[in-house]
Amino acid sequence: MEDNQTDGVDPVPPLTDSELLRSLRSSIAVVDALGTILDFRHPEPEILGHDVGGLVGRHTFDFVAPGSAEFLAVSFADAGDSIVQDRPPPFQLELVGVDGQIGAFECLPRRIRRDDEVLWILEMTPNEINSLAFYGVDVYLDGGHVDEVARQITTRWTSVWDRGVLTAMFAIRDSPEGRSLVAPSMHPSVGATIRPLLAAVEDTLDDEDAPWNGDDRAPELDLDDLPTAVAEAARAAGLVACQLRADTTGDDHIALVAFGSHSVALSGNVTVLFDQAMRMLRAALRQEAAERVLRHAAEHDPLTSLANRTRFDRSMASLVDTDRDDVACIYVDIDHFKEVNDTYGHAAGDAVLVELGDRLRSVCREGDVVARLGGDEFAVLLSDSTPDEADAVAGRLLAAVRAPLPSGIGPERVTVSAGVSFGRPAELLGAADAALYESKRAGRDRAVTAPTDR
């Protein structure tokens, strides 16, 4: 008996080349070193509206989007990676369809040598069959916001697939700014079905009994586990399966919630894709948290946690080019601060700075920029203010500072001198500084307001 036969079973004939090609989802192009297409194989008669047979003899640049042309030209050149390796790494390739629409592919190149001729075999796989995480990679690498990464992933998953299977995905984000729904961008044909579901989810974002808000976040959910309005909207859309992935580490939380119109739409390898997407979002969350820490460190005084000189100058500069004349500045200096350091030590001096920083912050409005400019100098930038309001803030500031210091710091109390200016931002800091020195010459522990035209 031959090896390819078994008792009582007829051997299965091997697939022909054409049958094998039709079963693949990739396209294969053979291109010479000048970029001319010598052969093109594709499972269907057309690709992006182009007749496959008509591509042979044409130049690849007739179909390549401008953003990919330069990279492709370098790849075809007999230089760089192509000298040292015949199998360069895959790269992204964008092709232009007949209607002008762009099709994105992952291109796996392979160089072969036939006699003295160099040929390239390009295996091109549509991005649309890549994993969910793939769609967030570019946004993530470009430093995109976590919400942007999530929107790319959820948009890819919200679609009608082969055999009419509908899937939908959204993300729920807890961040320092609050809880929010990250909804996918949807084709109108899908949006009409999915929007009522998203509206129901948005209405229940703060429902602590919702599975995406609880501590026990099971990956597989029954529709009855969802808030009633969400479950009803899901059933109305024909969705019967639901899965959840969540990350609860750190201060930022994010959950991915997926629905499917078939009981097994979210099973098998789909769960792997789901997990990959969640890992991508975790990485984006970590990156965003690290950037937030760095931004805070770059713009805040490490001792008092007030804004630093950089943040204050940036805030002032953002107002200079405007026509606003409702901005005030209060320049503050601690009276005889050197004596505090000399008498009680620098640790006591630091404790005084921290205490005064807290008191300055407590008398200012939310949105005012309270900064330590350096040493014992502080400043407050008030927007949308009036001269009377600025003087009132300066008065509250002086009173707050005069209160006795906590026991154990060192001195029983300290005072400050302040200069107040009001008007156009370009002259504010200089005018407030001059007024500050007037207050010191007048005896300290007071505020002097610079002259104003108003």
C-alpha positions in Angstrom: 0.0 0.0 0.0 1.3 3.4 -0.9 2.0 6.0 1.9 -0.7 8.4 0.8 -3.5 5.7 1.1 -5.3 4.2 4.1 -7.4 1.0 4.2 -10.9 1.6 2.6 -10.3 5.4 2.2 -9.7 6.9 -1.2 -6.6 9.3 -1.2 -7.4 13.0 -1.2 -5.9 14.6 -4.3 -3.6 17.5 -3.5 -4.8 21.0 -4.1 -3.9 22.5 -7.5 -1.9 25.7 -7.6 -5.0 27.7 -8.5 -7.1 26.1 -5.6 -4.3 26.8 -3.2 -4.0 30.4 -4.2 -7.7 31.0 -4.0 -7.6 29.7 -0.4 -5.0 32.3 0.6 -5.7 35.8 1.7 -2.5 37.3 0.5 -1.5 38.6 -2.8 1.9 37.8 -4.4 3.7 40.2 -6.8 6.9 39.5 -8.7 8.8 42.7 -9.4 12.1 43.4 -11.1 14.8 45.7 -9.7 13.3 48.7 -11.6 9.9 48.2 -10.1 8.1 46.6 -13.1 5.4 44.0 -12.2 6.3 40.8 -13.9 3.6 38.6 -12.3 0.7 39.2 -9.9 -1.3 36.5 -8.2 -4.4 37.3 -6.2 -7.3 35.1 -5.0 -9.9 37.3 -6.8 -10.0 38.8 -10.3 -9.6 42.3 -8.9 -7.7 44.0 -6.2 -8.8 47.5 -5.1 -10.8 47.7 -8.3 -7.8 47.0 -10.5 -8.0 44.0 -12.9 -5.3 41.6 -11.8 -4.3 40.6 -15.3 -3.8 44.2 -16.3 -1.2 44.9 -13.6 1.5 42.8 -15.3 3.9 45.1 -17.2 2.9 48.1 -15.2 5.2 49.9 -12.8 4.5 49.5 -9.1 4.6 53.2 -8.6 1.4 53.5 -10.7 -0.4 52.0 -7.7 1.6 52.9 -4.7 0.5 55.7 -2.4 2.9 58.7 -2.2 3.6 57.9 1.5 5.0 54.4 0.5 6.8 55.3 -2.7 10.1 56.6 -1.2 10.5 53.6 1.1 9.6 51.2 -1.7 12.2 52.8 -4.0 14.9 52.3 -1.4 13.8 48.7 -0.9 14.2 48.0 -4.7 17.6 49.7 -4.8 20.7 47.4 -4.5 21.8 49.1 -1.3 21.3 49.1 2.4 19.5 46.1 3.8 19.1 44.5 0.4 22.8 43.9 0.2 23.2 42.1 3.4 19.9 40.2 3.5 17.7 38.7 0.9 14.8 38.6 3.3 14.3 42.2 4.7 11.8 42.7 7.5 8.1 43.3 6.6 6.9 46.9 6.1 3.7 48.7 5.6 2.6 49.4 2.0 -0.3 51.5 0.9 -1.8 51.0 -2.5 -4.3 53.3 -4.3 -7.5 51.8 -5.6 -9.3 52.7 -8.8 -11.6 54.9 -6.8 -8.7 56.7 -5.1 -9.3 54.8 -1.8 -6.2 53.6 0.0 -5.7 50.0 0.8 -3.1 49.2 3.6 -1.1 46.0 3.4 1.7 44.3 5.4 4.4 43.6 2.8 6.8 40.7 3.3 9.6 41.0 0.7 11.9 38.3 -0.6 14.7 38.9 -3.0 15.8 36.2 -5.4 18.6 36.2 -8.0 18.1 34.6 -11.4 21.4 34.6 -13.3 22.4 38.2 -13.2 18.9 39.5 -12.6 17.5 40.6 -9.3 13.8 40.0 -8.7 11.6 40.7 -5.7 8.7 38.6 -4.5 6.3 40.7 -2.4 3.7 38.9 -0.3 1.1 41.4 0.7 -1.5 40.7 3.4 -4.3 43.2 4.0 -4.1 45.0 7.3 -7.8 44.2 7.9 -7.0 40.6 8.8 -4.3 41.5 11.3 -4.8 41.4 15.0 -6.8 44.0 16.9 -3.7 45.3 18.6 -2.1 46.0 15.2 -4.5 48.8 14.6 -3.3 50.7 17.7 0.4 50.3 17.1 1.0 53.3 14.9 -1.0 55.6 17.1 0.8 54.2 20.2 4.3 54.6 18.6 3.4 58.2 17.6 2.7 59.0 21.2 -1.1 59.0 20.7 -3.5 59.4 23.6 -4.8 56.1 25.2 -8.2 57.1 23.9 -6.9 57.3 20.4 -5.3 53.8 20.6 -8.6 52.4 22.0 -10.6 54.1 19.3 -8.4 52.5 16.6 -8.9 49.0 18.1 -12.6 49.3 18.8 -13.3 50.7 15.3 -11.7 47.7 13.7 -13.8 45.3 15.8 -17.1 47.1 15.2 -18.1 45.6 11.9 -20.2 43.1 10.0 -18.1 40.1 9.1 -18.4 37.2 6.7 -21.8 35.3 7.0 -23.4 38.4 8.5 -21.8 38.1 11.9 -22.0 41.5 13.8 -19.4 42.4 16.4 -19.1 45.6 18.4 -16.5 46.9 20.9 -16.1 50.0 23.0 -13.8 51.0 25.9 -14.5 52.6 29.3 -11.8 54.7 30.7 -11.2 55.9 34.3 -8.6 58.7 34.2 -7.7 61.7 36.4 -10.3 63.7 34.2 -13.1 61.2 35.1 -14.9 58.2 33.6 -15.6 58.3 29.9 -16.8 56.1 27.0 -14.5 55.6 24.1 -16.8 54.8 21.2 -15.6 53.4 17.8 -15.9 55.3 14.5 -18.6 53.4 12.7 -19.8 52.9 9.1 -23.4 54.2 8.8 -24.7 50.7 8.1 -23.3 49.6 11.5 -23.8 52.8 13.4 -27.6 52.7 13.2 -27.6 49.4 15.0 -24.9 50.0 17.5 -25.6 53.6 18.6 -28.5 52.8 20.9 -26.2 50.3 22.7 -23.5 52.9 23.1 -26.1 55.4 24.4 -27.3 52.9 27.0 -23.7 52.3 28.1 -23.0 56.0 28.4 -26.1 56.4 30.6 -24.8 53.7 33.0 -21.1 54.7 33.2 -21.4 55.6 36.9 -23.4 52.5 37.7 -21.1 50.8 40.2 -22.9 47.5 39.7 -22.0 47.4 36.1 -19.4 44.7 35.5 -16.9 47.1 34.0 -16.9 49.1 37.2 -16.7 46.2 39.8 -13.7 44.5 41.3 -14.8 41.1 40.0 -14.5 41.5 36.3 -15.2 38.1 34.8 -14.0 37.8 31.1 -17.2 36.2 29.9 -20.5 37.9 30.6 -24.1 36.9 30.3 -26.3 39.7 29.0 -28.2 39.4 32.2 -25.0 40.5 34.1 -25.3 43.9 32.4 -27.4 46.9 33.4 -30.9 46.4 32.2 -30.9 49.2 29.6 -27.6 47.9 28.1 -28.8 44.3 28.0 -32.0 45.4 26.2 -30.1 47.5 23.7 -27.7 44.6 23.0 -30.6 42.2 22.4 -32.3 44.7 20.2 -29.2 44.8 18.1 -29.1 41.1 17.8 -26.1 40.7 20.0 -26.0 37.6 22.2 -22.4 37.2 23.4 -20.3 39.6 25.6 -16.7 39.6 26.8 -14.8 42.0 29.1 -11.1 42.7 29.5 -10.0 45.2 32.1 -6.8 46.7 33.5 -7.1 48.1 37.1 -3.4 48.7 37.9 -2.3 52.2 38.8 -4.5 55.3 38.9 -5.8 54.8 35.3 -8.3 52.0 34.6 -9.6 50.9 31.2 -12.0 48.2 30.1 -12.6 46.7 26.7 -16.2 45.4 26.2 -17.0 43.3 23.1 -20.3 42.0 21.8 -21.1 39.4 19.1 -24.2 38.4 17.3 -23.3 34.7 17.4 -22.7 32.6 20.5 -19.1 31.7 19.5 -18.3 35.0 17.8 -15.9 35.9 20.7 -14.4 32.5 21.2 -11.3 30.7 19.9 -8.5 32.8 18.4 -10.7 35.9 18.9 -9.9 35.7 22.7 -6.2 35.8 21.8 -6.7 38.9 19.7 -8.7 40.4 22.5 -5.9 39.8 25.0 -3.4 41.3 22.6 -5.5 44.4 22.3 -5.6 44.7 26.1 -1.9 44.4 26.3 -1.5 47.2 23.8 -3.8 49.4 25.9 -1.9 48.6 29.1 1.3 49.7 27.4 -0.3 52.9 26.3 -1.6 53.5 29.8 1.8 53.1 31.3 3.3 55.4 28.7 0.7 58.1 29.3 1.2 57.8 33.1 4.9 58.1 32.8 4.5 61.2 30.6 2.1 62.7 33.1 4.7 62.2 35.8 7.4 63.8 33.7 5.2 66.8 32.8 4.3 67.3 36.4 8.0 67.2 37.4 8.9 69.6 34.6 6.3 72.2 35.6 6.1 71.9 39.4 8.3 72.9 42.3 9.5 69.6 44.0 9.4 71.2 47.5 6.0 72.9 47.6 4.3 71.1 44.6 3.2 74.5 43.3 3.8 75.5 39.7 7.4 76.4 39.0 8.9 79.3 37.1 8.7 77.4 33.8 5.0 76.7 34.2 4.3 80.3 35.4 6.2 81.8 32.4 4.4 79.5 30.0 1.0 80.5 31.4 2.0 84.2 31.2 3.3 83.8 27.6 0.0 82.2 26.6 -1.7 85.4 27.5 0.8 87.9 26.1 -0.4 87.7 22.5 -4.0 88.1 23.4 -6.1 91.3 23.7 -7.1 90.5 27.3 -6.9 93.2 29.9 -8.5 91.3 32.8 -5.4 89.6 34.1 -3.7 90.3 37.5 -0.4 89.3 39.0 0.6 89.1 42.7 4.3 89.0 43.4 5.1 87.7 46.9 8.3 87.6 48.9 8.7 86.3 52.5 9.9 89.0 54.9 13.3 88.4 56.5 13.5 84.8 55.3 17.2 84.7 55.6 16.9 85.1 59.3 14.6 82.0 59.4 17.3 79.9 57.8 20.1 81.4 59.9 18.2 81.0 63.2 16.3 77.7 62.8 18.2 76.0 59.9 17.4 75.2 56.3 15.0 72.3 57.2 12.8 74.8 59.1 13.1 77.2 56.2 11.9 74.5 53.8 9.0 73.7 56.2 8.0 77.4 56.2 8.0 77.4 52.3 5.8 74.3 52.2 3.3 75.8 54.7 3.1 79.1 52.9 2.7 77.4 49.6 -0.4 75.6 51.0 -1.8 78.8 52.4 -1.3 80.7 49.1 -3.1 77.9 47.3 -6.0 77.9 49.8 -6.9 81.6 49.3 -6.7 81.5 45.5 -9.4 80.5 43.0 -9.5 77.2 41.1 -7.7 77.9 37.9 -5.4 80.6 39.2 -1.7 79.8 38.7 0.1 79.7 42.1 3.9 79.4 41.6 7.1 79.3 43.5 9.5 81.3 41.3 12.6 80.4 43.3 14.0 80.9 46.8 11.3 82.7 48.9 9.6 84.3 45.9 6.1 83.3 44.9 3.6 84.6 42.3 -0.1 84.3 41.5 -1.5 84.7 38.1 -5.2 85.5 38.1 -7.2 85.4 34.8 -10.7 86.8 34.3 -10.2 89.2 37.2 -10.8 92.8 38.2 -8.6 95.2 40.2 -10.9 94.8 43.2 -10.8 91.0 43.0 -6.9 91.0 42.8 -6.7 93.3 45.8 -9.1 91.0 47.7 -7.0 87.9 46.9 -3.8 89.8 48.1 -5.6 90.8 51.3 -6.7 87.2 52.0 -3.1 86.0 51.2 -1.6 88.4 53.8 -4.1 87.4 56.4 -3.5 83.7 55.8 0.3 84.0 56.1 0.0 86.1 59.3 -1.6 83.2 61.2 0.7 81.3 63.6 2.7 78.5 62.1 2.3 74.9 63.2 4.3 74.1 66.3 7.6 72.4 65.7 8.5 74.3 62.4 10.6 76.9 64.2 9.4 80.5 64.0 6.0 81.3 65.5 4.9 83.3 62.5 6.2 85.0 59.4 4.9 87.8 57.1 5.1 88.5 53.4 5.3 91.6 51.2 3.3 91.6 48.0 3.0 93.7 44.8 -0.2 93.6 42.8 -0.5 94.6 39.1 -3.5 94.5 36.8 -4.0 95.0 33.1 -2.3 93.6 30.0 -0.2 90.5 30.5 3.0 91.8 28.8 3.7 94.4 31.6 2.2 92.5 34.6 5.2 90.8 36.1 7.5 93.8 35.9 4.8 96.1 37.4 4.1 93.6 40.2 7.8 93.3 41.0 8.2 97.1 41.2 5.1 97.2 43.5 6.6 94.5 45.7 9.7 96.6 46.4 7.4 99.5 47.2 5.7 97.4 49.8 9.1 96.5 51.3 10.2 100.1 51.5 6.9 101.0 53.1 7.6 98.6 56.0 6.8 95.1 54.8 3.8 92.9 55.7 1.5 94.7 53.3 0.5 94.7 49.6 1.0 97.6 47.2 -0.9 97.8 44.0 0.8 99.2 40.9 -1.0 102.1 39.2 -3.5 101.1 36.5 -5.4 103.0 33.8 -8.6 101.3 34.8 
